[in-house]
Amino acid sequence: MSPLVEPGFTRESRVRNLERLRHESFDVLILGGGINGAGIARDLVMRGSKVALVEQRHFASGTSGKNSQLIHGGLRYLKQLEFRLVRESLRERATLLKLAPHLVTPQPFLIPLYGWARRWFYGTGLWMYDMLAGSGNIGRHRILSRTEVEKIEPGLAREGLTHGAVFFDCQIHSARFVLENIWDAARAGAAVANYARAERQGEQVTVTDAISGESFSVRAEKLVDSTGAWANEERLRLVRGSHVVVPRLNSSENAIAYFEKSGRIIFVIPWGSSRQLSLVGTTDVDHDDTPDDVRISAEEREYLLRIVRMLFPEAKDIQPISTFSSLRPLVRSHTRSATRTSREHRIWMAADGVVHVAGGKYTTHRAMSEEAANLISAVPSTTAHSPLGGNTQERIDALFSSVAQLAAQYRITPEEAALTVRHYGVQTARLLDSLSQQPGAGLSRLECAQIAFAVEHEMAEKLADLMFVSTYWGYERRWTEQTVAPFAAEMSRQLGWKEQRLSDEILSMPR
């Protein structure tokens, strides 16, 4: 089976794009390669603008890759009466399900309800959630009896349990979704480079290649600042969200949604490349330090583990396998609570002509990107109707129906074939065609192929790019120098390094 769409990058793309940045003039230069920058680049280039994008580290290495991995309407915002935000989020949820059916997948959530008051309160909220979703609803919520909840999730705490409720949102591999947007922009002609730090003085923008150390000026008519927490805007409130990854808690494929008295919602989500883990989060804590070093605090860690142990009494000794944290650059408001700070976005063009993007949610990035692009181009946007990377529902359905055939053809397991389709969509055959007969020591054939694909087609320049963006392997184990060495060795071989390079970011991850 041949790939239906060419990848957005080859191994030479970064060098070639840096040359373009050095010598060409652009309509728009976008600073920041997270989901907003990627979405704006895709939108503008599809309108015919000549676009460049630079990211100081790797794409999706910040907030856009280190979130709850959900596309959701924001059920908890109904408590704050933010009906417009919830309606917009649910509309975009339905849109993203159509645009990227390989990466955005329906996820059922179970709310354990302790007491009749909660049964009626959350039952009413879920009814409103379904109504706001309208024709784009994934499935209507259901109220469960205590017996049904105990059957579905026998490990949940039973004291005071009276009912449960099941509703639907979506799960996503958020870092790969950013890569797919970047690819689409590159396919349409955008000049894109990672590890390219931009500094602005007046109307002049200087870009420094972090790999070679060379600096040069970039010429562009318009500038978009989508650097998020790095924007250095007084309007922003930086709120840290942290997660812990633990051994699998969920007995069923339902994620658990638990509402704290403060209004904070904690998710326990089936997660990992083989769904062998649970992702628990998130927190809302004001961050007063630099955005370059964002780590979970002892208080956040204990807060999340306390809720896990309360929900799952048999998990009283559970310890994290890994953790990750990121910053939400929210629009400042008068509220004192980080949890209650609105997720509404603000997009504006400053007096100097720079377009700024602040606030918002990952789920609404496409609508935000369209709004930002409207300030620059009068050409109508087409992103709401253009499948990401050619990944139509029909193509994804056909790939999933051929999983057994792919497994037999490439001598992998059906589980490996299904995982490849889920993460790579129409690029599945291209990745599987690179399977080696003899994998590197300590690696599977599929792992070697994924490493090669990350280097060849995803601009992975460091081991951390592979482990935290192209894949989430970095969060799935307690790594040591010995266990990470095979991955480092293969990455070094693919990149042509003369010596093996380990990643301090992987080995020093806080737990």
C-alpha positions in Angstrom: 0.0 0.0 0.0 1.6 3.3 -1.1 1.3 6.5 1.0 -1.5 8.7 -0.2 0.2 12.0 0.8 3.9 12.8 0.8 5.3 13.7 4.3 5.8 17.4 4.9 9.6 17.1 5.5 12.6 15.2 4.3 16.0 15.1 6.0 17.1 18.1 4.0 14.1 20.3 4.7 15.5 22.1 7.7 18.7 23.2 6.0 16.7 24.2 2.8 14.2 26.2 4.8 16.8 28.0 6.7 18.3 29.1 3.4 14.9 30.3 2.3 14.5 32.3 5.5 17.9 33.8 4.9 17.3 34.9 1.3 13.6 35.2 0.6 10.9 37.7 1.6 7.7 36.6 3.2 4.2 37.9 3.6 4.1 36.6 7.2 6.6 35.4 9.7 5.2 33.3 12.6 7.0 33.0 15.9 6.2 29.8 17.7 5.7 26.2 16.6 3.1 25.2 19.1 -0.5 24.4 18.1 -1.5 28.1 17.5 1.6 28.9 15.4 1.1 25.7 13.4 -2.6 26.3 12.9 -2.1 29.9 11.8 0.7 28.9 9.4 -1.6 26.2 7.9 -4.5 28.6 7.6 -2.6 31.4 6.0 -0.6 29.3 3.5 -3.9 27.6 2.4 -5.2 31.1 1.6 -2.2 31.8 -0.6 0.1 33.8 1.7 3.8 33.2 1.6 4.5 32.1 5.2 7.6 31.4 7.3 7.5 29.8 10.8 10.3 29.5 13.3 10.4 27.7 16.7 13.1 28.2 19.2 13.1 24.5 20.3 11.2 21.6 18.7 7.7 21.8 17.5 5.1 21.0 20.2 7.8 20.7 22.9 6.0 23.1 25.2 2.4 23.4 26.3 1.0 22.0 23.0 2.6 18.6 23.7 2.3 18.5 27.5 -1.4 18.8 28.2 -4.2 16.4 29.1 -4.2 14.9 25.6 -7.9 15.7 25.2 -10.2 17.5 22.8 -13.1 18.5 24.9 -15.9 21.0 25.4 -14.9 22.0 28.9 -17.7 20.5 31.0 -16.5 22.3 34.1 -16.9 25.7 32.4 -20.7 25.3 32.6 -20.3 25.9 36.4 -18.8 29.3 35.6 -21.6 30.0 33.1 -19.2 30.2 30.2 -21.8 28.9 27.7 -20.2 30.6 24.7 -16.8 29.0 25.4 -18.4 25.6 25.8 -20.5 25.9 22.7 -17.5 27.0 20.6 -15.3 24.1 22.1 -18.0 21.5 21.3 -18.3 22.8 17.7 -14.5 22.6 17.3 -14.5 19.1 18.8 -16.9 18.0 16.1 -14.8 19.7 13.4 -11.5 18.1 14.6 -13.0 14.7 14.7 -13.6 15.1 11.0 -10.3 16.7 10.1 -8.0 14.2 11.9 -9.9 10.9 12.6 -6.7 9.0 13.2 -5.5 11.3 16.0 -8.8 12.6 17.5 -10.9 9.7 18.8 -14.0 9.5 20.9 -13.3 8.8 24.6 -16.1 7.8 27.1 -15.8 9.4 30.6 -17.3 8.0 33.8 -18.2 10.4 36.6 -18.6 8.6 39.9 -21.3 10.4 41.8 -21.3 10.3 45.6 -24.7 11.5 46.8 -28.1 12.2 45.3 -27.4 15.9 45.1 -24.5 15.3 42.8 -26.6 13.0 40.7 -29.1 15.7 40.0 -26.6 18.5 39.7 -24.3 16.7 37.2 -27.2 15.1 35.4 -28.5 18.6 34.6 -25.0 19.8 33.6 -24.6 16.8 31.2 -28.0 17.4 29.7 -26.9 21.0 28.9 -23.6 19.7 27.5 -25.4 17.4 25.1 -27.8 20.3 24.1 -24.9 22.6 23.4 -23.1 20.0 21.3 -26.2 19.8 19.0 -25.8 17.7 15.8 -22.1 17.4 16.5 -22.6 15.4 19.7 -20.6 12.1 19.9 -23.2 10.4 22.1 -25.7 11.3 24.7 -24.8 10.9 28.4 -26.2 8.1 30.5 -26.9 8.0 34.2 -25.8 4.7 35.8 -26.9 2.9 39.0 -24.3 2.1 41.7 -24.4 -1.5 40.6 -23.5 -0.6 37.0 -20.7 1.7 38.2 -19.2 -1.1 40.4 -19.4 -3.5 37.5 -17.7 -1.1 35.1 -15.0 0.1 37.5 -14.8 -2.3 40.5 -11.7 -0.5 41.9 -13.5 2.8 42.5 -14.2 3.9 46.1 -17.7 2.7 47.1 -18.3 4.6 50.3 -21.1 7.1 49.5 -21.3 6.0 45.9 -24.9 6.3 44.6 -24.7 6.7 40.9 -22.4 7.3 37.9 -22.7 9.2 34.6 -21.1 8.4 31.3 -20.5 11.2 28.7 -18.2 11.6 25.7 -15.3 13.8 24.7 -12.2 13.0 22.7 -8.6 11.9 23.2 -5.7 13.0 21.1 -1.9 12.6 20.6 -1.5 16.4 20.9 2.2 16.6 19.9 1.7 14.6 16.7 -1.4 16.7 15.9 0.9 19.8 15.9 3.3 18.0 13.6 0.5 17.2 11.2 -0.5 20.9 11.0 3.2 21.9 10.4 3.4 19.3 7.7 0.3 20.7 5.9 1.8 24.2 6.0 5.1 22.9 4.7 3.4 20.9 1.9 1.7 24.1 0.7 5.0 26.1 0.6 5.7 27.4 4.1 9.3 27.7 5.1 9.5 26.0 8.5 12.4 25.6 10.9 12.8 24.3 14.4 15.7 25.2 16.8 15.6 28.7 15.2 15.3 31.4 17.9 13.9 34.8 16.8 14.7 38.2 18.4 13.0 41.4 17.4 14.4 44.9 17.5 12.0 47.4 16.0 11.0 46.2 12.6 14.1 43.9 12.2 13.8 40.2 13.1 17.0 38.2 13.6 16.9 34.4 13.6 19.7 32.3 15.2 20.1 28.7 14.2 20.7 26.9 17.5 22.4 24.0 15.7 25.0 25.9 13.8 25.0 29.2 15.8 24.6 31.3 12.7 22.4 34.4 12.8 20.6 36.3 10.0 17.8 38.7 9.3 14.4 37.6 8.0 12.3 39.9 5.8 8.5 39.7 6.3 5.6 42.1 5.8 3.7 40.9 8.9 4.7 39.3 12.1 2.6 36.9 14.3 3.6 36.3 17.9 2.3 32.9 18.9 5.1 32.2 21.4 2.6 31.6 24.3 4.3 31.7 27.7 7.4 33.2 26.1 5.5 36.3 24.8 6.5 38.4 27.8 3.1 40.1 27.8 1.9 41.8 30.9 -1.6 40.8 29.8 -0.8 37.1 30.5 -1.3 35.0 33.6 1.0 32.0 33.5 -0.8 29.0 35.0 1.0 25.7 35.4 -0.8 22.4 34.7 0.9 19.2 35.9 0.2 15.6 35.3 1.4 12.3 36.7 1.7 9.0 34.7 1.0 5.9 36.8 0.4 2.2 36.2 -3.0 1.5 34.7 -5.8 2.2 37.1 -8.8 2.1 34.8 -10.4 -1.3 34.6 -12.6 -0.3 31.6 -11.8 1.9 28.7 -13.6 4.8 30.3 -11.6 7.7 31.6 -12.6 8.8 35.1 -13.7 12.4 35.6 -13.8 13.6 39.2 -15.0 17.0 40.3 -13.2 18.6 43.3 -15.3 20.9 45.6 -13.2 23.8 44.2 -14.6 23.1 40.7 -11.3 21.6 39.5 -11.9 18.5 37.4 -9.3 15.7 37.6 -9.1 13.1 34.9 -7.7 9.5 35.1 -7.3 8.6 31.4 -6.3 5.2 29.9 -3.0 6.2 28.2 0.3 5.0 26.7 1.2 3.4 23.4 -0.5 0.1 24.6 -3.0 1.8 26.9 -1.0 0.3 29.7 -0.9 3.4 31.8 -3.2 6.1 33.4 -2.6 9.8 32.8 -3.8 11.8 35.8 -4.2 15.6 35.8 -4.3 18.4 35.8 -3.5 21.1 38.3 -4.0 24.9 38.1 -1.1 26.8 39.9 0.2 30.2 39.2 3.8 30.0 37.8 6.1 32.9 38.8 9.4 31.4 37.4 10.9 31.3 33.9 8.9 29.4 31.2 12.2 27.6 30.3 12.0 25.4 33.5 8.5 24.1 34.2 8.3 21.2 36.7 5.7 19.7 38.9 5.9 20.8 42.5 5.8 18.5 45.5 2.4 20.0 46.4 1.0 19.3 43.0 2.3 15.8 43.0 0.8 15.0 46.3 -2.5 16.6 45.4 -2.9 14.4 42.3 -1.8 11.2 44.1 -4.2 12.0 47.0 -7.1 12.1 44.6 -5.9 8.9 42.9 -5.7 7.1 46.3 -9.1 8.5 47.3 -10.7 7.3 44.1 -8.9 3.9 44.0 -8.3 2.7 47.6 -6.3 -0.2 46.5 -3.7 2.2 44.9 -2.6 3.6 48.2 1.1 2.7 47.5 1.1 3.8 43.8 4.0 6.0 42.6 4.4 8.0 39.4 6.3 6.5 36.5 6.8 10.0 35.1 5.4 13.5 35.3 5.1 16.5 32.9 4.1 20.1 33.3 3.5 23.0 31.1 2.2 26.6 31.2 -1.1 28.0 30.1 -0.7 31.6 29.0 -4.1 32.9 30.0 -5.6 36.3 29.6 -5.4 38.2 32.9 -8.7 38.8 34.7 -9.8 40.1 38.1 -10.4 36.6 39.5 -7.9 35.5 42.2 -8.3 31.7 41.5 -6.1 30.1 38.8 -8.8 27.5 38.3 -11.5 30.1 37.6 -9.4 32.2 35.3 -11.2 32.2 31.9 -9.9 30.1 29.0 -11.3 32.7 26.6 -8.8 33.9 24.1 -7.8 37.3 22.8 -6.3 38.0 19.4 -5.3 41.5 18.4 -3.1 43.5 16.1 -0.8 45.9 18.0 0.0 49.5 16.9 3.2 48.2 15.3 1.3 45.7 13.1 2.2 42.6 15.1 -0.6 40.0 15.6 -0.7 38.6 19.1 -2.5 35.5 20.3 -3.2 34.9 24.0 -5.3 32.6 26.1 -7.6 30.0 24.6 -7.7 26.2 24.6 -6.0 23.5 22.5 -9.5 22.4 21.4 -10.3 25.8 19.9 -6.9 26.4 18.2 -8.4 26.1 14.6 -11.0 28.8 15.2 -8.4 30.9 16.9 -6.0 30.4 14.0 -8.8 31.5 11.6 -9.5 34.6 13.6 -5.8 35.5 13.7 -5.4 34.9 9.9 -8.4 37.1 9.2 -6.4 40.1 10.6 -3.9 39.5 7.8 -5.7 38.0 4.8 -9.1 38.8 3.3 -9.2 35.4 1.6 -11.7 33.1 3.3 -10.4 30.2 5.4 -10.8 26.6 4.3 -9.4 24.8 7.3 -12.7 23.7 8.7 -13.3 21.5 5.7 -9.8 20.4 4.8 -8.8 17.0 6.3 -5.4 17.2 8.0 -2.7 15.6 5.9 -5.3 14.0 3.7 -6.6 11.8 6.6 -10.2 11.5 5.6 -12.5 9.2 7.6 -12.7 6.9 4.6 -9.0 6.5 4.3 -8.6 5.9 8.0 -11.4 3.4 8.0 -9.8 1.6 5.1 -6.5 1.4 6.9 -8.1 0.0 10.1 -9.9 -2.6 8.0 -6.6 -3.7 6.6 -4.8 -4.1 9.9 -4.6 -7.9 9.7 -3.2 -7.6 6.1 -0.6 -5.0 7.2 0.4 -7.2 10.1 0.9 -10.2 7.9 2.6 -8.2 5.1 5.2 -6.5 7.3 5.5 -9.3 9.9 4.4 -7.2 12.9 1.5 -7.8 15.4 -2.0 -6.6 14.7 -1.6 -4.4 17.7 1.5 -2.8 16.2 -0.3 -2.3 12.9 -3.3 -0.6 14.6 -1.0 1.6 16.7 0.8 2.7 13.5 -2.5 3.6 11.8 -3.6 5.5 14.9 -0.5 7.7 15.1 0.6 8.0 11.4 -2.6 7.8 9.4 -2.0 7.8 5.7 1.7 7.8 6.3 1.4 4.2 7.7 2.8 2.4 4.6 5.7 4.8 4.3 6.7 4.1 7.9 6.2 0.4 7.6 8.2 0.3 4.3 11.2 1.4 6.4 11.0 -1.6 8.8 14.5 -3.2 9.0 15.1 -6.9 8.9 17.5 -6.7 11.8 16.6 -4.0 14.3 19.2 -2.4 16.6 20.0 -4.1 19.8 17.3 -3.7 22.4 14.8 -2.3 20.0 11.9 -3.7 18.0 11.7 -3.4 14.3 8.8 -0.9 14.6 10.7 1.2 17.1 13.6 1.5 14.7 11.2 2.5 11.9 9.7 5.2 14.1 13.1 6.6 15.0 14.0 6.7 11.3 10.7 8.4 10.4 11.2 11.0 13.2 14.6 11.9 11.8 13.7 11.8 8.1 10.3 13.4 8.2 9.7 15.2 11.5 12.8 17.3 11.9 13.8 15.5 15.1 17.3 16.8 16.0 17.6 15.5 19.5 16.7 12.4 21.4 14.1 14.3 23.4 12.4 15.3 20.2 11.8 11.6 19.5 10.9 10.6 23.1 8.5 13.5 23.9 7.1 14.7 20.5 7.3 12.1 17.8 6.4 9.5 20.5 5.5 9.7 24.2 8.0 6.9 25.0 9.8 9.3 27.4 6.8 9.2 29.7 6.1 5.5 29.6 9.0 4.1 31.6 11.3 4.9 34.4 14.4 5.5 32.3 18.0 4.7 33.2 21.2 5.2 31.2 21.0 1.5 30.4 17.4 1.4 29.2 17.6 4.6 27.1 21.0 3.7 25.6 19.5 1.6 22.6 17.3 4.5 21.6 20.2 7.0 21.9 22.4 4.7 19.9 19.8 4.4 17.1 19.1 8.1 17.1 22.8 8.8 16.9 23.1 6.4 14.0 20.2 8.0 12.1 21.5 11.5 12.6 25.1 10.6 11.7 26.6 11.5 15.1 30.0 10.1 15.7 29.3 9.4 19.3 26.2 8.3 21.2 24.3 11.1 22.9 22.0 10.6 25.9 19.3 13.1 27.0 19.5 14.7 30.4 15.9 15.7 29.9 14.9 12.1 29.9 17.1 10.9 32.8 16.4 13.9 35.0 12.6 13.9 34.7 10.9 14.6 38.0 8.7 11.9 39.6 
